[in-house]
Amino acid sequence: TPDNCFNSSIEPTQTISYPFCSRSDTPLIYRAVSSWFIRVEDMVDRLLANNSKTYW
C-alpha cells in the first residue's frame, strides 16, 4: 500500500552552512544585481595606448 512504502521512523536531516569570508569572518551576502559587460576586443590597441598615458 502507499501508506507503508516509506519508513516513517526515518526523519530527514538537513545541514545548512552559511558562507563566511575566510579573511574577515563576516557573513557573505548573495544577491542578484544587474551587470554590464563590454566587448573590448575591437579596441584593445586604443586601450593599451591610453593606459600607457595614465599616471597613478
Number of C-alpha atoms within 10 A of each C-alpha: 4 5 7 7 7 8 8 8 6 7 7 5 5 6 5 5 6 8 12 12 10 9 6 7 9 10 11 11 9 7 6 5 5 5 5 4 5 5 7 10 8 8 9 11 11 10 12 10 10 10 10 8 8 7 5 3
